[in-house]
């Protein structure tokens, strides 16, 4: 592999780690400060919203096909609808994602073979 690819991988890993460890360290410091002063510590609102915001950001980027074409948009819509329907039925995380990805692949393969 080329050096620039390794640099990109390492920077992405450091950035991912920093996004996860930053709020953790801040929360620990926040609770330790309140524990030392014998006051009640509560999580700030921004910290409770951080997780859903990250998921929404990943969802937004995942819904745009890499190569915009009629077949990829169709497969994206099918995969999204199946994911939502399976989630509404079972209220779990793993099964809806698995079914959505599977239906996306099947729909994309079917439309590419059909066209």
Secondary structure, 3 states (H helix, E strand, C coil): CCHHHHHHHHHHHHHHHHHHHHHHHHHHHHHHHHHHCCCCCCCCHHHHHHHHHHHHHHHHHHCCCCCCCHHHHHHHHHHHHHHHHHHHHHCCCHHHHHHHHHHHHHHHHHHHHHC
